[in-house]
């Protein structure tokens, strides 16, 4: 029943987007896609590095935990498990990743630690990206109160400190076990060496930089927006992705991310155009993911 409701909600959201596009078809049909511009080259460049940055950041996490997995193995594990996020009703890419890691001989504790660190890092850097770009959000005066709401994401980067500080983390787990009346859960001790900080920062920030940059240059292919909006578009995508991520009823944030993108982009371009771009961007991302998934499945693991 929950799965059916999830799909119904996603269909309703997309139906609204397509209805709005149809209502403003004269505007949408007047879009003159500039496919011979420099923006197209940059768009393809950023699209190419979206999944490279995601895979690389996951590879760093496994190295940080001392796992001796090759880059090709990590690519297969990340791409295959990531595809399972389209299953509604939960964050299935993480349980599936634990299963795939266990097949490589990784202990369950280390596997859980790896996916928890990646999840918390992704949330934290997504929130950090939104906060960092707030200075560039040039919202209309009547909508400037929205910026105050965005600061609620400030607490998310604290999750990294919470998880990597063993004393605090153990106390949180102890309180959780007492409240839920469960046996004490023990996780692998996590100690992040300082030498890993630059690699972690660059790789996880790159996740949002490249996908936000790809969205920006897609917009420029349809509308000549100013380059000064680049950081704002990156922040808008990070915010939309966060809302889609926490919307467990929507598999892979389908619908939630798109309608949030269209709504926030409507401050600068017509809503119907924003809806078209949001849907087109989702389709392009799916094609890029399919290409990387196929490539990861045919590459031999002993190459790297």
C-alpha positions as CSV (number, residue, x, y, z in Angstrom):
1,X,0.0,0.0,0.0
2,X,2.8,2.4,0.9
3,X,4.5,1.7,-2.4
4,X,1.3,2.4,-4.3
5,X,0.8,5.7,-2.4
6,X,4.4,6.7,-3.1
7,X,4.0,6.2,-6.9
8,X,0.6,8.0,-6.8
9,X,2.2,11.1,-5.1
10,X,5.1,11.1,-7.6
11,X,2.6,10.9,-10.5
12,X,0.5,13.7,-9.1
13,X,3.6,16.0,-8.8
14,X,4.7,15.2,-12.3
15,X,1.2,15.6,-13.6
16,X,1.1,19.1,-12.1
17,X,4.4,20.0,-13.7
18,X,3.3,18.7,-17.1
19,X,-0.1,20.5,-16.7
20,X,1.7,23.8,-16.1
21,X,3.9,23.2,-19.1
22,X,0.8,22.5,-21.3
23,X,-0.9,25.6,-20.0
24,X,2.1,27.7,-21.0
25,X,2.9,25.8,-24.1
26,X,3.3,29.0,-26.2
27,X,6.1,30.1,-23.9
28,X,7.7,26.7,-23.7
29,X,7.6,26.1,-27.5
30,X,9.3,29.5,-28.1
31,X,12.5,28.2,-26.3
32,X,15.4,28.4,-28.8
33,X,17.9,25.8,-27.6
34,X,21.4,27.0,-28.4
35,X,23.2,23.7,-29.0
36,X,26.1,25.3,-30.7
37,X,27.3,27.4,-27.8
38,X,30.2,27.1,-25.4
39,X,27.6,26.3,-22.7
40,X,26.9,22.9,-24.4
41,X,30.6,22.0,-24.0
42,X,30.6,23.0,-20.4
43,X,27.3,21.2,-19.8
44,X,28.8,17.9,-21.2
45,X,31.9,18.5,-19.1
46,X,30.0,18.9,-15.8
47,X,27.7,15.9,-16.6
48,X,30.7,13.7,-17.2
49,X,32.2,14.5,-13.8
50,X,29.0,14.1,-11.7
51,X,29.4,10.3,-11.2
52,X,33.2,10.4,-11.3
53,X,33.1,12.7,-8.2
54,X,30.5,10.5,-6.5
55,X,32.5,7.3,-7.0
56,X,35.8,9.0,-6.0
57,X,34.3,10.2,-2.7
58,X,33.0,6.7,-2.0
59,X,36.4,5.3,-2.8
60,X,38.0,7.7,-0.4
61,X,35.7,6.6,2.4
62,X,36.6,2.9,1.9
63,X,40.3,3.8,1.9
64,X,39.8,5.8,5.1
65,X,38.4,2.7,6.8
66,X,41.3,0.6,5.5
67,X,39.4,-1.4,2.9
68,X,41.5,-2.7,0.1
69,X,39.0,-2.4,-2.7
70,X,40.0,-1.4,-6.2
71,X,38.6,1.7,-7.8
72,X,36.7,-0.5,-10.3
73,X,35.2,-2.7,-7.5
74,X,34.1,0.5,-5.7
75,X,32.6,1.8,-8.9
76,X,30.5,-1.3,-9.4
77,X,29.4,-1.3,-5.8
78,X,28.4,2.3,-5.8
79,X,26.7,2.4,-9.2
80,X,24.7,-0.8,-8.7
81,X,23.6,0.1,-5.2
82,X,22.8,3.7,-6.2
83,X,20.4,2.4,-8.9
84,X,18.3,0.7,-6.3
85,X,17.3,4.1,-4.8
86,X,14.4,4.1,-7.3
87,X,12.7,1.5,-5.1
88,X,10.1,3.5,-3.0
89,X,9.6,3.3,0.7
90,X,13.2,3.5,1.9
91,X,16.8,4.3,1.2
92,X,17.6,1.0,-0.5
93,X,20.9,1.9,-1.9
94,X,22.5,1.7,1.5
95,X,21.4,-1.8,2.5
96,X,22.2,-3.1,-1.0
97,X,25.7,-1.5,-0.7
98,X,26.2,-3.4,2.6
99,X,25.3,-6.6,0.9
100,X,27.7,-5.9,-2.0
101,X,30.5,-5.1,0.4
102,X,29.9,-8.3,2.3
103,X,30.4,-10.2,-0.9
104,X,33.8,-8.7,-1.1
105,X,34.7,-10.0,2.3
106,X,34.0,-6.7,4.2
107,X,32.7,-7.2,7.7
108,X,29.1,-6.0,8.4
109,X,30.4,-3.4,11.0
110,X,32.8,-1.9,8.5
111,X,30.2,-1.9,5.8
112,X,27.7,-0.1,8.0
113,X,30.3,2.4,9.1
114,X,31.2,3.1,5.5
115,X,27.6,3.8,4.3
116,X,26.9,5.8,7.5
117,X,29.9,8.0,6.9
118,X,29.1,8.5,3.3
119,X,25.4,9.3,4.1
120,X,26.3,11.8,6.8
121,X,29.0,13.4,4.7
122,X,26.7,13.8,1.7
123,X,24.0,15.4,3.9
124,X,26.5,17.6,5.6
125,X,28.2,18.9,2.5
126,X,24.8,19.3,0.8
127,X,23.7,21.5,3.7
128,X,27.1,23.3,3.7
129,X,26.7,24.0,0.0
130,X,23.3,25.6,0.6
131,X,24.7,27.7,3.5
132,X,27.8,28.8,1.6
133,X,25.7,29.9,-1.4
134,X,23.2,31.9,0.7
135,X,25.2,35.0,0.2
136,X,24.5,34.8,-3.6
137,X,20.8,34.1,-3.4
138,X,19.3,37.3,-4.9
139,X,15.7,36.6,-4.0
140,X,12.9,39.1,-4.7
141,X,12.2,41.2,-1.6
142,X,8.9,39.5,-0.8
143,X,10.6,36.1,-0.7
144,X,13.8,37.0,1.2
145,X,12.3,35.5,4.3
146,X,13.0,32.1,2.7
147,X,16.7,32.6,3.4
148,X,16.1,32.4,7.1
149,X,14.4,29.0,6.7
150,X,17.5,27.7,4.8
151,X,19.7,28.2,7.8
152,X,18.0,25.2,9.5
153,X,20.4,23.1,7.5
154,X,23.3,24.5,9.6
155,X,23.0,21.7,12.1
156,X,23.6,19.0,9.5
157,X,27.4,19.5,9.3
158,X,27.5,18.8,13.0
159,X,26.6,15.2,12.3
160,X,30.1,14.6,11.0
161,X,31.5,15.7,14.4
162,X,28.9,13.6,16.2
163,X,29.7,10.5,14.3
164,X,33.5,10.8,14.4
165,X,33.7,11.7,18.1
166,X,33.6,8.2,19.7
167,X,32.7,9.4,23.2
168,X,29.7,11.5,22.0
169,X,28.6,8.8,19.5
170,X,28.7,6.1,22.1
171,X,26.5,8.1,24.5
172,X,24.0,8.8,21.7
173,X,23.9,5.1,20.9
174,X,23.4,4.2,24.6
175,X,20.5,6.6,24.9
176,X,19.0,5.3,21.7
177,X,19.2,1.7,23.0
178,X,17.7,2.6,26.3
179,X,14.8,4.4,24.7
180,X,14.1,1.6,22.2
181,X,15.0,-1.2,24.8
182,X,17.4,-2.8,22.4
183,X,20.8,-4.4,23.1
184,X,23.8,-2.0,22.8
185,X,24.9,-1.6,19.2
186,X,28.6,-1.6,18.6
187,X,30.2,0.0,15.5
188,X,33.6,0.0,14.2
189,X,35.7,2.8,15.8
190,X,36.0,5.7,13.4
191,X,39.1,7.8,13.4
192,X,39.5,10.2,10.5
193,X,43.2,11.2,10.1
194,X,43.8,14.8,9.2
195,X,45.6,14.0,6.0
196,X,42.2,12.8,4.6
197,X,40.4,16.1,5.3
198,X,41.4,17.8,2.0
199,X,40.4,14.8,-0.1
200,X,37.1,14.4,1.7
201,X,36.3,18.1,1.5
202,X,37.1,18.4,-2.2
203,X,35.4,15.1,-3.3
204,X,32.1,15.7,-1.4
205,X,31.9,19.3,-2.4
206,X,32.6,18.3,-6.0
207,X,29.4,16.2,-5.9
208,X,27.2,19.3,-5.6
209,X,29.5,21.6,-7.6
210,X,29.4,19.4,-10.8
211,X,25.7,18.5,-10.7
212,X,24.8,22.1,-9.9
213,X,27.1,23.4,-12.6
214,X,25.5,21.0,-15.1
215,X,22.1,22.4,-14.2
216,X,23.4,26.0,-14.7
217,X,24.7,25.4,-18.2
218,X,21.5,23.5,-19.1
219,X,19.6,26.6,-18.1
220,X,22.0,28.7,-20.3
221,X,21.2,26.5,-23.3
222,X,17.6,27.6,-23.0
223,X,17.9,31.1,-21.4
224,X,20.8,33.5,-21.3
225,X,21.1,33.8,-17.5
226,X,24.0,35.6,-16.0
227,X,27.2,33.8,-14.9
228,X,26.8,35.6,-11.5
229,X,23.9,33.1,-10.8
230,X,26.2,30.1,-11.0
231,X,26.7,29.7,-7.2
232,X,23.0,30.4,-6.6
233,X,22.0,27.6,-9.0
234,X,24.4,25.2,-7.3
235,X,22.8,26.1,-4.0
236,X,19.3,25.7,-5.4
237,X,20.1,22.2,-6.6
238,X,21.7,21.2,-3.3
239,X,18.5,22.5,-1.5
240,X,16.2,20.6,-3.9
241,X,18.3,17.5,-3.6
242,X,18.1,17.6,0.2
243,X,14.3,17.9,0.1
244,X,14.1,15.0,-2.3
245,X,16.5,12.9,-0.2
246,X,14.5,13.3,3.0
247,X,11.2,12.6,1.2
248,X,11.2,8.9,1.7
249,X,7.9,8.5,-0.1
250,X,9.5,9.5,-3.4
251,X,12.0,7.0,-4.8
252,X,15.3,8.9,-5.6
253,X,13.5,12.1,-4.8
254,X,11.4,11.8,-8.0
255,X,9.0,14.7,-8.3
256,X,10.0,16.4,-5.0
257,X,13.4,17.5,-6.4
258,X,11.8,18.6,-9.7
259,X,9.0,20.7,-8.3
260,X,11.4,22.3,-5.8
261,X,13.8,23.2,-8.6
262,X,11.0,24.6,-10.7
263,X,9.7,26.7,-7.8
264,X,13.0,28.2,-6.9
265,X,14.1,28.8,-10.5
266,X,10.7,30.6,-11.0
267,X,12.2,33.6,-9.1
268,X,14.4,34.2,-12.2
269,X,12.8,32.4,-15.1
270,X,9.1,31.4,-15.8
271,X,7.9,28.5,-13.7
272,X,6.9,26.5,-16.9
273,X,10.4,26.9,-18.2
274,X,11.8,25.8,-14.9
275,X,9.6,22.8,-15.0
276,X,10.8,21.8,-18.4
277,X,14.4,22.2,-17.4
278,X,13.9,20.2,-14.2
279,X,12.3,17.3,-16.1
280,X,14.9,17.4,-18.9
281,X,17.7,17.5,-16.3
282,X,16.3,14.5,-14.6
283,X,16.2,12.6,-17.9
284,X,19.8,13.6,-18.7
285,X,21.0,12.5,-15.3
286,X,19.3,9.1,-15.8
287,X,20.9,8.6,-19.1
288,X,24.4,9.5,-17.7
289,X,23.8,7.1,-14.8
290,X,22.8,4.3,-17.2
291,X,26.0,4.9,-19.2
292,X,28.2,4.8,-16.1
293,X,26.3,1.7,-14.8
294,X,26.8,-0.1,-18.1
295,X,30.5,0.9,-18.2
296,X,31.1,-0.3,-14.6
297,X,29.5,-3.7,-15.4
298,X,31.7,-4.4,-18.4
299,X,35.1,-3.2,-17.0
300,X,37.2,-6.0,-15.5
301,X,38.0,-5.5,-11.8
302,X,41.6,-6.4,-12.2
303,X,42.3,-3.3,-14.3
304,X,42.7,-0.9,-11.3
